Amino acid sequence: MPKFKVYVTAKSFGKVVPDGLKILEKVAEIKRNPYNRPMTEEELTQNLKDADAVVLGVDKCSRKVIESLERLKVIGRHGVGLDNVNLDAATEKGVIVTYTPHVNADSVAEHTWALILALARKIIPADASTKAGRWEGFNFIGLELSSKTIGIIGLGAIGQRVAKRARGFDMNILYYDKRRNKALESEMGVTFVDLERLLRESDIVSIHAALTSETKRMIGTRELQMMKKTALLINTARGEIIDENILVQALREGWIAGAALDVFEREPPEQLLKTDNVVLTPHIASYTTEALRRMDTMVAEDIVKVLAGGKPEHVANPRVYEKRPAQA
């Protein structure tokens, strides 16, 4: 039997491409999430009790979970965001947390543009109408993107790629971020503005910020009412950045023209499913064969390094080595 035990909660790990799974199988016994959904705190505590490592999806790995796991050496976050992992608790317990930075940036940026175009050109209702045997072209008058203004909230790896593609549409590009990047402004032709100006002036607002205490529900009543009535709102970052109940109200009452979302406060969303002028996808922005291969391989290789007593490439909590001097 393999020496180590690795528990996989991430639904997509090893499901599309085998590369990462093969890496782990060489050194460990693999067990998987049987629920086809994120695991609860109680389920994580029970199922991971004998695990040396976990490939973590969007499941919430709380302080309670981490402190209960005596064998755990490494949490490999199968993704970019770390808002579902209590990094302080992991660090205090000497558990290394790895992640996969930038690995899905191109895929998410491309999905963002798929949503923008689908919404701007009314592709979804036009497709449904045509397949129903109707020919109603004048019911689907769209929005031309050229010379319009796109406002990007969060100019990280994904936001930069969205901006790069916006240049191909000859758009004006505004951005808001907690840190201004003058070098990128010159290189990419983007303009730094505060959030209020971005919301007021943009024809399309696209969210690419991390979820933090500052960004949670940063888009609510006040912000949505600042936007143009013709504006479109796109979110492929984290659902909790938008107050979902207020967004439903904004769409139904015409505060904005439409929204396209891949992430939600609750999955699946309830009221949004019953709302018009919105395009919804089931949290698939990073789901391309290429991105999943990179993500699977990166997280598996880092877990193997930790289990072998080495140092992984992508450490989210580097202070952990103060607790693990032998592996520094």
C-alpha positions in Angstrom: 0.0 0.0 0.0 1.2 3.6 -0.7 2.8 5.4 2.2 0.6 8.5 2.1 -3.2 9.2 2.0 -4.5 12.0 -0.1 -8.1 13.1 -0.1 -9.5 14.9 -3.1 -12.5 17.2 -2.5 -12.2 19.1 -5.8 -14.7 17.7 -8.2 -12.8 18.5 -11.3 -9.4 17.2 -10.2 -8.4 14.2 -12.4 -11.8 14.1 -14.1 -10.9 15.7 -17.4 -7.2 15.0 -17.7 -5.3 12.2 -15.9 -1.9 14.0 -15.5 -2.2 15.2 -11.9 -3.9 12.1 -10.7 -1.2 9.9 -12.1 1.4 12.0 -10.2 -0.3 11.5 -6.9 -1.1 7.8 -7.4 2.7 7.1 -7.5 3.1 8.1 -3.9 -0.3 8.0 -2.3 -3.6 6.2 -1.8 -6.4 8.5 -3.2 -9.9 8.9 -1.9 -12.5 11.3 -3.4 -15.4 13.5 -2.4 -18.4 11.2 -2.9 -21.1 14.0 -2.7 -20.8 15.8 -6.1 -20.9 19.1 -4.2 -18.7 21.0 -1.8 -18.3 19.1 1.5 -19.5 20.5 4.8 -17.3 21.3 7.8 -18.5 18.1 9.5 -17.9 16.0 6.4 -14.4 17.4 6.0 -13.5 16.7 9.6 -14.7 13.1 9.4 -13.3 12.2 5.9 -9.9 13.9 6.2 -9.0 12.6 9.6 -6.4 10.1 8.2 -5.3 12.3 5.3 -1.7 13.5 4.9 -2.8 15.9 2.2 -5.9 17.2 0.6 -6.6 18.5 -2.9 -9.2 21.2 -1.9 -11.9 22.6 -4.2 -14.3 25.3 -3.1 -15.1 23.5 0.2 -14.6 25.7 3.3 -11.6 24.6 5.2 -12.2 26.4 8.5 -10.1 26.7 11.6 -12.2 24.0 13.2 -11.5 21.6 10.3 -7.8 22.3 10.2 -7.3 22.0 14.0 -9.0 18.6 14.0 -6.7 17.0 11.4 -3.6 15.6 13.2 -2.0 14.0 10.2 -2.5 16.8 7.7 0.7 18.1 6.2 -0.5 20.1 3.2 -3.6 21.6 1.7 -3.3 21.9 -2.1 -5.9 24.4 -3.2 -7.1 23.3 -6.6 -7.7 26.9 -7.8 -6.5 30.5 -7.4 -8.7 31.9 -4.6 -7.8 31.3 -1.0 -10.9 32.8 0.7 -12.1 29.3 1.6 -9.0 28.4 3.6 -8.2 29.7 7.0 -4.5 30.5 6.4 -3.8 31.6 9.9 -5.0 28.3 11.4 -3.0 26.3 8.8 0.1 28.4 9.6 -0.3 28.0 13.3 -0.6 24.2 13.0 2.3 23.9 10.6 0.2 22.9 7.6 1.5 24.1 4.2 -1.1 25.6 1.9 -0.3 25.6 -1.8 -2.3 27.1 -4.7 -2.2 27.5 -8.4 -1.6 31.2 -9.2 -2.4 32.5 -12.7 -3.0 29.0 -14.0 -6.5 29.7 -15.3 -6.1 33.4 -16.1 -6.5 33.0 -19.9 -9.5 30.6 -19.5 -11.3 33.0 -17.2 -10.5 36.0 -19.3 -11.8 34.2 -22.4 -15.0 33.2 -20.6 -15.5 36.8 -19.5 -15.5 37.9 -23.1 -17.8 35.0 -24.0 -20.3 36.4 -21.4 -19.8 40.0 -22.6 -20.5 39.1 -26.2 -23.4 36.8 -25.4 -25.0 39.6 -23.4 -24.2 42.5 -25.7 -25.4 40.7 -28.8 -28.3 38.9 -27.1 -27.0 35.5 -28.3 -28.8 33.3 -25.8 -32.4 34.5 -26.5 -31.7 34.8 -30.2 -30.5 31.2 -30.3 -33.6 30.0 -28.3 -35.9 31.9 -30.6 -34.3 30.6 -33.8 -34.3 27.0 -32.6 -38.0 27.4 -31.8 -38.7 28.1 -35.4 -39.0 31.8 -35.2 -37.1 34.4 -37.2 -37.3 37.6 -35.1 -34.1 39.5 -35.9 -35.4 42.9 -34.8 -36.2 41.6 -31.3 -32.4 41.2 -30.7 -30.8 44.5 -31.5 -27.4 44.4 -29.8 -24.7 46.7 -28.4 -21.6 47.5 -30.5 -18.4 47.3 -28.3 -16.1 49.5 -30.4 -15.5 52.9 -28.7 -17.4 51.9 -25.6 -15.9 52.0 -22.1 -15.1 48.9 -20.1 -14.4 49.3 -16.4 -12.3 46.5 -14.8 -12.5 46.0 -11.1 -9.2 44.3 -10.1 -6.3 44.5 -12.5 -4.6 41.3 -11.5 -3.6 38.4 -13.9 -7.2 37.9 -15.1 -8.1 41.6 -15.2 -5.0 42.3 -17.3 -5.9 39.7 -19.8 -9.5 41.1 -20.0 -8.0 44.5 -20.7 -5.7 43.2 -23.4 -8.6 41.7 -25.2 -10.6 44.9 -24.8 -7.9 46.7 -26.8 -8.8 44.4 -29.7 -12.3 45.8 -29.6 -11.0 49.4 -29.6 -12.6 50.1 -26.2 -11.7 52.7 -23.7 -10.4 50.9 -20.6 -10.8 52.1 -17.0 -9.6 50.1 -14.0 -10.0 50.3 -10.2 -7.7 48.4 -7.9 -6.5 48.8 -4.3 -3.0 49.3 -5.8 -2.4 51.6 -8.8 0.0 50.2 -11.4 1.4 53.1 -13.4 3.7 50.8 -15.4 0.7 48.8 -16.7 -1.2 52.0 -17.4 1.5 53.1 -19.8 2.0 49.6 -21.3 -1.6 48.7 -21.8 -3.3 52.0 -22.3 -5.6 51.7 -19.2 -6.7 54.5 -16.9 -6.8 54.3 -13.1 -10.0 55.8 -11.6 -11.9 55.4 -8.3 -14.7 53.0 -8.1 -17.4 55.6 -8.3 -16.1 57.1 -11.5 -15.7 53.6 -13.0 -19.3 52.7 -12.2 -20.7 55.9 -13.6 -18.7 56.0 -16.8 -18.5 52.4 -17.9 -20.8 50.7 -20.4 -19.5 47.3 -19.2 -18.3 46.6 -15.7 -16.3 43.4 -15.3 -15.3 42.2 -11.8 -11.9 40.4 -11.3 -11.2 41.2 -7.6 -10.3 38.8 -4.9 -12.9 38.2 -2.1 -11.9 40.0 1.0 -13.6 41.8 3.9 -13.3 45.0 1.8 -14.8 43.5 -1.4 -17.5 41.4 0.1 -20.8 42.9 -1.3 -19.0 45.9 -2.6 -21.6 46.1 -5.3 -24.9 46.9 -3.7 -27.8 49.4 -4.0 -25.6 52.5 -4.1 -23.2 51.1 -6.6 -25.8 49.6 -9.0 -27.8 52.9 -9.0 -24.6 54.7 -10.0 -24.3 52.7 -13.2 -25.8 53.7 -16.6 -29.2 52.2 -17.3 -27.7 50.8 -20.5 -24.7 49.2 -18.6 -23.9 45.6 -18.4 -22.3 43.9 -15.3 -20.1 40.9 -15.6 -18.8 38.7 -12.7 -16.4 35.8 -13.1 -14.6 36.5 -9.8 -16.5 35.7 -6.6 -20.3 35.7 -6.2 -20.2 37.4 -2.8 -18.7 40.6 -4.2 -22.2 41.4 -5.5 -25.2 41.7 -3.2 -27.3 39.1 -5.2 -30.7 40.2 -3.9 -30.0 43.8 -4.8 -28.8 42.7 -8.2 -32.1 40.9 -8.8 -33.9 44.0 -8.0 -31.7 46.1 -10.2 -32.3 43.8 -13.2 -36.0 43.6 -12.7 -36.5 47.3 -12.2 -34.1 48.4 -15.0 -31.4 50.1 -13.0 -29.0 48.4 -15.4 -29.6 46.7 -18.8 -28.2 43.3 -18.0 -25.7 41.0 -16.2 -23.7 37.9 -16.9 -22.5 35.8 -14.0 -20.4 32.7 -13.6 -20.2 32.9 -9.8 -22.9 33.3 -7.2 -23.5 33.9 -3.5 -25.3 30.6 -3.4 -24.9 27.8 -6.0 -27.2 27.3 -7.7 -28.7 30.8 -7.5 -32.5 31.0 -6.8 -34.0 34.3 -7.8 -31.5 34.9 -10.6 -32.8 31.8 -12.4 -36.2 33.5 -12.6 -34.8 36.8 -13.8 -34.7 38.0 -17.4 -31.8 40.1 -19.0 -29.2 37.9 -17.3 -26.8 35.2 -18.7 -25.8 32.5 -16.2 -23.1 29.8 -16.4 -22.4 27.2 -13.6 -19.0 28.3 -12.3 -17.1 27.1 -15.4 -14.9 30.0 -16.3 -11.8 28.1 -15.5 -13.0 24.8 -17.0 -10.9 24.3 -20.1 -8.8 21.3 -20.8 -5.7 23.3 -20.9 -6.3 25.1 -17.6 -7.4 22.0 -15.8 -4.3 20.2 -17.0 -2.1 23.0 -15.6 -4.0 23.2 -12.4 -4.0 19.5 -11.7 -0.3 19.1 -12.5 0.7 22.1 -10.4 -1.2 21.1 -7.3 -0.1 17.5 -7.5 3.6 18.3 -8.0 3.5 20.6 -5.0 1.8 18.1 -2.8 4.3 15.4 -3.7 7.2 17.8 -2.9 5.7 18.4 0.6 5.2 14.7 1.2 8.8 14.0 0.2 10.0 16.6 2.7 10.7 19.3 0.2 9.5 22.8 -0.4 6.7 23.4 -2.9 6.8 26.1 -5.6 3.6 27.9 -4.8 3.2 28.5 -1.1 0.3 30.6 0.1 1.4 30.8 3.7 5.2 31.1 3.7 5.3 31.9 7.4 4.5 28.3 7.9 8.2 27.6 7.6 8.7 29.3 10.9 6.7 26.4 12.3 8.5 23.8 10.1 12.3 24.7 10.4 13.4 21.3 9.1 11.7 21.9 5.8 12.7 25.5 5.3 
